[in-house]
Amino acid sequence: MEKMKAKSVHEFIEQYVVESGEGFRLKDHDPCDTHDLKSGDKPEAKRLTDEGVVLLREMQDKLYAQSNWGLLLIFQAMDAAGKDSTIKHVMSGVNPQGVEVHAFKEPSSEELTHDFLWRTNYSMPARGKIGIFNRSYYEEVLVVRVHPELLEKERIPEELREEHFWKNRFEDINAFEKYLTRNGIAIRKFFLNVSKKEQKRRFLERLDNPDKNWKFSAADVKERKYWNDYQSAYEKMIRNTASEHAPWVVVPADNKWFSRLLVVATVVDALSDMKLEYPKLSEEKMAELKAARKELEKE
């Protein structure tokens, strides 16, 4: 990928994009993969990432000016996979007016009284904007699936919790995402695929570094006991919700320098599909601008 051009970017991300979940197996995706880049290529990867951030800023400006499309970016991952830092780096150069980041934690008591998509609905990006979900409605087929006792808090009628419950949730998500794309909201979903070994290393780093102590939670270690259950849940999630209009991107996350490059390349690719341009003014509007220039020049 010599430079951030549409064709080279698309070819670079292609092997990580899942548009059909049929036969998807998480074990076929290596968290340590760095495409054809080696550790010695980190400076080059950083250069390309920075180049992508600049291009992203330019494209986002056109997205905001045109205001026909919106873009929803969803990030899901195990703890310490790098969601926060990836979002921070990829979006470091964009206009804050055109981007909204929403982090979805444990549902509030009010949110639990509504359907599982309710709390994310009002956070959807408007046309012309990029919306970022740090976790999302997918938590409802991940953490809730691993900890089914959480369904008790949602107070869903017992007769609706039959054997097809999870299948129904996947169908609801697919229908919802289809609805969004039909209304001009493009979707890209990122699963930051970190290995259990690398997660342990990052947890220990948080414990050893006083500046990172605040990032550590004892609950994170407890959740490691459910590692295999989560891997199974993620696999089922991607297998059942990957689509051409709302694909999953399985991002190898053991090397942050590579995961950031892949994410920024994917966002650039998504915006390239929109064929963004600055709005062309009508003859009437152009006449108004000429008149305004004359008024200013008279002063």
DRENKOLTOR-993407 format. One record per residue (C-alpha): residue number from 1; residue in three letters; x, y, z. Coordinates in Angstrom, 2 decimals. Example, Ala and Ser with C-alpha at 12.3 -4.5 7.8 and 13.67 -1.06 7.14 Angstrom:
2
+-----+-----+---------+---------+---------+
|   n | res |      c1 |      c2 |      c3 |
+-----+-----+---------+---------+---------+
|   1 | ala |   12.30 |   -4.50 |    7.80 |
|   2 | ser |   13.67 |   -1.06 |    7.14 |
+-----+-----+---------+---------+---------+
This chain:
299
+-----+-----+---------+---------+---------+
|   n | res |      c1 |      c2 |      c3 |
+-----+-----+---------+---------+---------+
|   1 | met |    0.00 |    0.00 |    0.00 |
|   2 | glu |    2.21 |    2.79 |   -1.31 |
|   3 | lys |   -0.21 |    5.56 |   -0.45 |
|   4 | met |   -3.75 |    5.98 |    0.82 |
|   5 | lys |   -5.56 |    5.58 |   -2.51 |
|   6 | ala |   -8.99 |    4.01 |   -2.82 |
|   7 | lys |   -7.90 |    0.87 |   -4.71 |
|   8 | ser |   -4.84 |    0.10 |   -2.58 |
|   9 | val |   -6.77 |    0.75 |    0.63 |
|  10 | his |   -9.57 |   -1.60 |   -0.39 |
|  11 | glu |   -7.11 |   -4.36 |   -1.29 |
|  12 | phe |   -5.29 |   -3.88 |    2.02 |
|  13 | ile |   -8.39 |   -4.31 |    4.21 |
|  14 | glu |  -10.13 |   -6.94 |    2.09 |
|  15 | gln |   -8.88 |  -10.04 |    3.91 |
|  16 | tyr |  -10.11 |   -8.70 |    7.27 |
|  17 | val |  -13.63 |   -7.76 |    6.15 |
|  18 | val |  -16.41 |  -10.27 |    6.80 |
|  19 | glu |  -19.50 |   -9.65 |    4.67 |
|  20 | ser |  -20.99 |  -13.11 |    5.11 |
|  21 | gly |  -20.75 |  -14.98 |    8.38 |
|  22 | glu |  -21.40 |  -18.37 |    6.88 |
|  23 | gly |  -18.67 |  -20.73 |    8.03 |
|  24 | phe |  -16.89 |  -17.99 |   10.01 |
|  25 | arg |  -14.43 |  -19.31 |   12.60 |
|  26 | leu |  -12.63 |  -16.99 |   14.96 |
|  27 | lys |   -9.70 |  -19.38 |   15.26 |
|  28 | asp |   -8.91 |  -18.73 |   11.60 |
|  29 | his |   -8.02 |  -15.12 |   12.46 |
|  30 | asp |   -4.63 |  -14.54 |   14.09 |
|  31 | pro |   -4.58 |  -11.67 |   16.66 |
|  32 | cys |   -0.85 |  -11.21 |   15.85 |
|  33 | asp |   -1.33 |  -10.84 |   12.09 |
|  34 | thr |    0.20 |   -7.70 |   10.57 |
|  35 | his |   -0.54 |   -8.39 |    6.88 |
|  36 | asp |    2.82 |   -8.23 |    5.09 |
|  37 | leu |    4.32 |   -5.75 |    7.56 |
|  38 | lys |    7.02 |   -6.70 |   10.05 |
|  39 | ser |    7.82 |   -5.13 |   13.42 |
|  40 | gly |   10.59 |   -3.20 |   11.67 |
|  41 | asp |    7.94 |   -1.59 |    9.47 |
|  42 | lys |    6.32 |    0.20 |   12.41 |
|  43 | pro |    7.58 |    3.64 |   11.32 |
|  44 | glu |    6.14 |    3.05 |    7.85 |
|  45 | ala |    2.85 |    1.89 |    9.35 |
|  46 | lys |    2.72 |    5.01 |   11.51 |
|  47 | arg |    3.40 |    7.17 |    8.46 |
|  48 | leu |    0.56 |    5.50 |    6.58 |
|  49 | thr |   -1.72 |    5.87 |    9.60 |
|  50 | asp |   -0.92 |    9.58 |    9.83 |
|  51 | glu |   -1.53 |    9.90 |    6.09 |
|  52 | gly |   -4.86 |    8.17 |    6.54 |
|  53 | val |   -5.83 |   10.50 |    9.38 |
|  54 | val |   -5.15 |   13.51 |    7.13 |
|  55 | leu |   -7.20 |   11.98 |    4.31 |
|  56 | leu |   -9.96 |   11.12 |    6.78 |
|  57 | arg |  -10.10 |   14.74 |    7.90 |
|  58 | glu |  -10.52 |   15.91 |    4.31 |
|  59 | met |  -13.23 |   13.33 |    3.59 |
|  60 | gln |  -15.06 |   14.07 |    6.82 |
|  61 | asp |  -15.17 |   17.76 |    5.87 |
|  62 | lys |  -16.91 |   16.82 |    2.62 |
|  63 | leu |  -19.24 |   14.44 |    4.48 |
|  64 | tyr |  -20.24 |   17.28 |    6.81 |
|  65 | ala |  -20.69 |   19.77 |    3.96 |
|  66 | gln |  -22.70 |   17.40 |    1.78 |
|  67 | ser |  -24.86 |   16.07 |    4.65 |
|  68 | asn |  -26.37 |   13.21 |    2.66 |
|  69 | trp |  -24.68 |   10.30 |    4.38 |
|  70 | gly |  -23.93 |    9.42 |    7.97 |
|  71 | leu |  -21.36 |    6.86 |    9.15 |
|  72 | leu |  -21.71 |    4.61 |   12.18 |
|  73 | leu |  -18.55 |    2.93 |   13.50 |
|  74 | ile |  -19.05 |    0.20 |   16.11 |
|  75 | phe |  -16.17 |   -1.10 |   18.25 |
|  76 | gln |  -16.46 |   -4.36 |   20.18 |
|  77 | ala |  -13.67 |   -6.21 |   21.96 |
|  78 | met |  -12.46 |   -7.92 |   25.07 |
|  79 | asp |  -11.04 |   -5.67 |   27.78 |
|  80 | ala |   -7.60 |   -4.14 |   27.02 |
|  81 | ala |   -7.93 |   -4.80 |   23.28 |
|  82 | gly |   -7.32 |   -1.11 |   22.58 |
|  83 | lys |  -10.73 |    0.33 |   21.68 |
|  84 | asp |  -10.18 |    3.66 |   23.43 |
|  85 | ser |   -6.68 |    4.28 |   22.07 |
|  86 | thr |   -7.66 |    3.21 |   18.56 |
|  87 | ile |  -10.60 |    5.60 |   18.49 |
|  88 | lys |   -8.39 |    8.37 |   19.89 |
|  89 | his |   -5.67 |    7.91 |   17.27 |
|  90 | val |   -7.90 |    7.37 |   14.26 |
|  91 | met |  -10.10 |   10.37 |   15.03 |
|  92 | ser |   -7.28 |   12.63 |   16.21 |
|  93 | gly |   -7.49 |   14.97 |   13.23 |
|  94 | val |  -11.19 |   15.25 |   12.48 |
|  95 | asn |  -13.45 |   18.21 |   13.17 |
|  96 | pro |  -15.10 |   17.62 |   16.58 |
|  97 | gln |  -18.32 |   19.16 |   15.23 |
|  98 | gly |  -18.69 |   16.26 |   12.83 |
|  99 | val |  -18.00 |   13.36 |   15.22 |
| 100 | glu |  -19.83 |   12.00 |   18.25 |
| 101 | val |  -18.44 |    9.24 |   20.47 |
| 102 | his |  -20.75 |    7.24 |   22.73 |
| 103 | ala |  -19.50 |    4.72 |   25.29 |
| 104 | phe |  -22.14 |    2.24 |   26.43 |
| 105 | lys |  -21.58 |    0.84 |   29.90 |
| 106 | glu |  -23.89 |   -1.28 |   32.04 |
| 107 | pro |  -27.52 |   -0.32 |   31.27 |
| 108 | ser |  -29.22 |    2.08 |   33.67 |
| 109 | ser |  -32.49 |    1.24 |   35.40 |
| 110 | glu |  -34.35 |    3.39 |   32.88 |
| 111 | glu |  -32.65 |    1.73 |   29.91 |
| 112 | leu |  -33.54 |   -1.71 |   31.27 |
| 113 | thr |  -37.24 |   -0.85 |   31.12 |
| 114 | his |  -37.02 |   -0.46 |   27.33 |
| 115 | asp |  -36.17 |   -2.76 |   24.44 |
| 116 | phe |  -32.49 |   -3.61 |   24.00 |
| 117 | leu |  -32.00 |   -1.25 |   21.03 |
| 118 | trp |  -33.62 |    1.73 |   22.73 |
| 119 | arg |  -30.58 |    3.24 |   24.44 |
| 120 | thr |  -28.55 |    3.38 |   21.23 |
| 121 | asn |  -31.34 |    4.75 |   19.02 |
| 122 | tyr |  -31.07 |    8.36 |   20.13 |
| 123 | ser |  -27.28 |    8.24 |   19.71 |
| 124 | met |  -27.34 |    7.39 |   16.00 |
| 125 | pro |  -25.31 |    9.80 |   13.84 |
| 126 | ala |  -27.14 |   12.44 |   11.86 |
| 127 | arg |  -26.47 |   12.77 |    8.14 |
| 128 | gly |  -23.17 |   14.54 |    7.66 |
| 129 | lys |  -21.68 |   13.11 |   10.84 |
| 130 | ile |  -19.63 |   10.16 |   12.04 |
| 131 | gly |  -20.98 |    8.34 |   15.09 |
| 132 | ile |  -18.71 |    6.07 |   17.11 |
| 133 | phe |  -20.02 |    3.43 |   19.50 |
| 134 | asn |  -17.51 |    2.19 |   22.06 |
| 135 | arg |  -19.47 |   -0.99 |   22.74 |
| 136 | ser |  -23.05 |   -1.03 |   21.53 |
| 137 | tyr |  -26.27 |   -3.02 |   21.29 |
| 138 | tyr |  -24.00 |   -5.99 |   20.54 |
| 139 | glu |  -23.36 |   -6.26 |   24.27 |
| 140 | glu |  -26.81 |   -7.83 |   24.36 |
| 141 | val |  -25.55 |  -10.88 |   22.44 |
| 142 | leu |  -22.16 |  -10.92 |   24.15 |
| 143 | val |  -22.02 |  -10.17 |   27.89 |
| 144 | val |  -25.70 |  -11.02 |   28.34 |
| 145 | arg |  -25.19 |  -14.31 |   26.52 |
| 146 | val |  -22.17 |  -15.16 |   28.65 |
| 147 | his |  -24.06 |  -14.08 |   31.78 |
| 148 | pro |  -27.69 |  -15.03 |   31.07 |
| 149 | glu |  -28.68 |  -14.08 |   34.62 |
| 150 | leu |  -28.55 |  -10.46 |   33.40 |
| 151 | leu |  -31.74 |  -11.13 |   31.46 |
| 152 | glu |  -33.57 |  -11.11 |   34.78 |
| 153 | lys |  -32.88 |   -7.38 |   35.05 |
| 154 | glu |  -34.47 |   -6.82 |   31.65 |
| 155 | arg |  -37.70 |   -8.41 |   32.90 |
| 156 | ile |  -38.47 |   -9.97 |   29.55 |
| 157 | pro |  -41.53 |  -12.26 |   29.78 |
| 158 | glu |  -40.55 |  -15.85 |   30.40 |
| 159 | glu |  -42.46 |  -17.11 |   27.37 |
| 160 | leu |  -40.31 |  -14.90 |   25.11 |
| 161 | arg |  -37.08 |  -16.43 |   26.37 |
| 162 | glu |  -37.41 |  -19.64 |   24.42 |
| 163 | glu |  -34.74 |  -21.57 |   22.51 |
| 164 | his |  -34.76 |  -19.10 |   19.61 |
| 165 | phe |  -34.13 |  -16.07 |   21.81 |
| 166 | trp |  -30.61 |  -15.34 |   20.54 |
| 167 | lys |  -31.56 |  -16.08 |   16.95 |
| 168 | asn |  -34.36 |  -13.54 |   17.30 |
| 169 | arg |  -31.96 |  -10.92 |   18.63 |
| 170 | phe |  -29.66 |  -11.45 |   15.69 |
| 171 | glu |  -32.61 |  -11.05 |   13.34 |
| 172 | asp |  -33.63 |   -7.81 |   15.09 |
| 173 | ile |  -30.10 |   -6.43 |   14.79 |
| 174 | asn |  -29.87 |   -7.34 |   11.10 |
| 175 | ala |  -33.22 |   -5.71 |   10.38 |
| 176 | phe |  -32.23 |   -2.60 |   12.32 |
| 177 | glu |  -28.93 |   -2.25 |   10.48 |
| 178 | lys |  -30.66 |   -2.76 |    7.15 |
| 179 | tyr |  -33.09 |    0.00 |    8.11 |
| 180 | leu |  -30.21 |    2.36 |    8.94 |
| 181 | thr |  -28.38 |    1.74 |    5.67 |
| 182 | arg |  -31.60 |    2.26 |    3.71 |
| 183 | asn |  -31.77 |    5.68 |    5.36 |
| 184 | gly |  -28.26 |    6.74 |    4.42 |
| 185 | ile |  -26.35 |    5.63 |    7.52 |
| 186 | ala |  -23.40 |    3.48 |    6.44 |
| 187 | ile |  -22.11 |    0.99 |    9.02 |
| 188 | arg |  -18.71 |   -0.52 |    9.72 |
| 189 | lys |  -18.25 |   -2.81 |   12.72 |
| 190 | phe |  -14.86 |   -3.57 |   14.25 |
| 191 | phe |  -14.00 |   -6.54 |   16.42 |
| 192 | leu |  -10.58 |   -5.91 |   17.93 |
| 193 | asn |   -9.26 |   -9.44 |   18.19 |
| 194 | val |   -6.75 |   -9.57 |   21.04 |
| 195 | ser |   -5.13 |  -12.78 |   22.29 |
| 196 | lys |   -5.48 |  -13.96 |   25.87 |
| 197 | lys |   -1.69 |  -13.77 |   26.27 |
| 198 | glu |   -1.56 |  -10.15 |   25.11 |
| 199 | gln |   -4.51 |   -9.19 |   27.30 |
| 200 | lys |   -2.63 |  -10.57 |   30.32 |
| 201 | arg |    0.47 |   -8.56 |   29.39 |
| 202 | arg |   -1.58 |   -5.35 |   29.12 |
| 203 | phe |   -3.34 |   -6.00 |   32.43 |
| 204 | leu |    0.04 |   -6.46 |   34.15 |
| 205 | glu |    1.30 |   -3.27 |   32.52 |
| 206 | arg |   -1.67 |   -1.40 |   33.97 |
| 207 | leu |   -0.85 |   -2.79 |   37.40 |
| 208 | asp |    2.85 |   -1.98 |   37.13 |
| 209 | asn |    2.47 |    1.54 |   35.74 |
| 210 | pro |    1.00 |    4.06 |   38.24 |
| 211 | asp |   -0.18 |    6.22 |   35.34 |
| 212 | lys |   -2.28 |    3.31 |   34.08 |
| 213 | asn |   -3.61 |    2.00 |   37.42 |
| 214 | trp |   -6.86 |    3.84 |   36.84 |
| 215 | lys |   -7.53 |    1.72 |   33.76 |
| 216 | phe |   -7.50 |   -1.51 |   35.73 |
| 217 | ser |  -10.57 |   -3.11 |   37.23 |
| 218 | ala |  -10.66 |   -6.31 |   39.27 |
| 219 | ala |  -13.79 |   -7.21 |   37.31 |
| 220 | asp |  -11.66 |   -7.46 |   34.17 |
| 221 | val |   -9.68 |  -10.33 |   35.67 |
| 222 | lys |  -12.87 |  -12.09 |   36.72 |
| 223 | glu |  -14.16 |  -11.91 |   33.14 |
| 224 | arg |  -11.00 |  -13.69 |   31.92 |
| 225 | lys |  -12.42 |  -16.84 |   33.48 |
| 226 | tyr |  -15.11 |  -16.69 |   30.79 |
| 227 | trp |  -12.62 |  -16.24 |   27.95 |
| 228 | asn |  -13.77 |  -19.29 |   25.95 |
| 229 | asp |  -17.42 |  -18.37 |   26.44 |
| 230 | tyr |  -16.74 |  -14.88 |   25.10 |
| 231 | gln |  -14.82 |  -16.22 |   22.12 |
| 232 | ser |  -17.77 |  -18.43 |   21.29 |
| 233 | ala |  -20.18 |  -15.51 |   21.68 |
| 234 | tyr |  -18.09 |  -13.29 |   19.40 |
| 235 | glu |  -17.91 |  -16.01 |   16.80 |
| 236 | lys |  -21.69 |  -16.49 |   16.84 |
| 237 | met |  -22.18 |  -12.71 |   16.72 |
| 238 | ile |  -20.07 |  -12.29 |   13.59 |
| 239 | arg |  -21.44 |  -15.43 |   12.00 |
| 240 | asn |  -25.02 |  -14.19 |   12.40 |
| 241 | thr |  -24.69 |  -10.43 |   11.81 |
| 242 | ala |  -22.03 |   -9.96 |    9.13 |
| 243 | ser |  -23.54 |   -8.59 |    5.95 |
| 244 | glu |  -22.53 |   -6.76 |    2.80 |
| 245 | his |  -24.21 |   -3.56 |    3.99 |
| 246 | ala |  -22.93 |   -3.80 |    7.58 |
| 247 | pro |  -19.72 |   -5.87 |    7.53 |
| 248 | trp |  -17.54 |   -6.85 |   10.43 |
| 249 | val |  -13.84 |   -6.09 |   10.29 |
| 250 | val |  -11.84 |   -8.59 |   12.36 |
| 251 | val |   -8.89 |   -6.46 |   13.45 |
| 252 | pro |   -5.75 |   -8.24 |   14.70 |
| 253 | ala |   -5.22 |   -6.30 |   17.93 |
| 254 | asp |   -2.03 |   -7.66 |   19.49 |
| 255 | asn |   -0.02 |   -4.95 |   17.71 |
| 256 | lys |   -1.65 |   -1.55 |   18.18 |
| 257 | trp |    0.39 |    0.07 |   15.42 |
| 258 | phe |   -1.18 |   -2.33 |   12.94 |
| 259 | ser |   -4.74 |   -2.28 |   14.30 |
| 260 | arg |   -4.79 |    1.54 |   14.08 |
| 261 | leu |   -3.64 |    1.41 |   10.47 |
| 262 | leu |   -6.29 |   -1.15 |    9.56 |
| 263 | val |   -9.08 |    0.81 |   11.24 |
| 264 | val |   -8.19 |    4.13 |    9.61 |
| 265 | ala |   -7.90 |    2.39 |    6.23 |
| 266 | thr |  -11.35 |    0.86 |    6.70 |
| 267 | val |  -12.93 |    4.21 |    7.57 |
| 268 | val |  -11.29 |    5.85 |    4.55 |
| 269 | asp |  -12.58 |    3.01 |    2.38 |
| 270 | ala |  -16.12 |    3.41 |    3.73 |
| 271 | leu |  -16.11 |    7.15 |    3.03 |
| 272 | ser |  -14.67 |    6.54 |   -0.45 |
| 273 | asp |  -17.75 |    4.46 |   -1.28 |
| 274 | met |  -19.91 |    7.55 |   -0.72 |
| 275 | lys |  -18.23 |    9.50 |   -3.57 |
| 276 | leu |  -18.19 |   12.64 |   -1.43 |
| 277 | glu |  -17.93 |   16.09 |   -2.96 |
| 278 | tyr |  -18.50 |   19.61 |   -1.76 |
| 279 | pro |  -22.01 |   20.81 |   -2.70 |
| 280 | lys |  -22.25 |   22.65 |   -6.02 |
| 281 | leu |  -24.05 |   25.95 |   -5.68 |
| 282 | ser |  -27.01 |   26.91 |   -7.86 |
| 283 | glu |  -26.83 |   29.87 |  -10.25 |
| 284 | glu |  -29.07 |   31.80 |   -7.87 |
| 285 | lys |  -26.73 |   31.16 |   -4.95 |
| 286 | met |  -23.69 |   32.09 |   -7.03 |
| 287 | ala |  -25.38 |   35.37 |   -7.92 |
| 288 | glu |  -25.90 |   36.03 |   -4.21 |
| 289 | leu |  -22.20 |   35.44 |   -3.56 |
| 290 | lys |  -21.19 |   37.83 |   -6.32 |
| 291 | ala |  -23.53 |   40.46 |   -4.90 |
| 292 | ala |  -22.06 |   39.93 |   -1.43 |
| 293 | arg |  -18.53 |   40.38 |   -2.83 |
| 294 | lys |  -19.51 |   43.67 |   -4.43 |
| 295 | glu |  -20.96 |   44.91 |   -1.12 |
| 296 | leu |  -17.78 |   44.00 |    0.73 |
| 297 | glu |  -15.54 |   45.60 |   -1.90 |
| 298 | lys |  -17.49 |   48.90 |   -1.61 |
| 299 | glu |  -16.59 |   49.24 |    2.08 |
+-----+-----+---------+---------+---------+
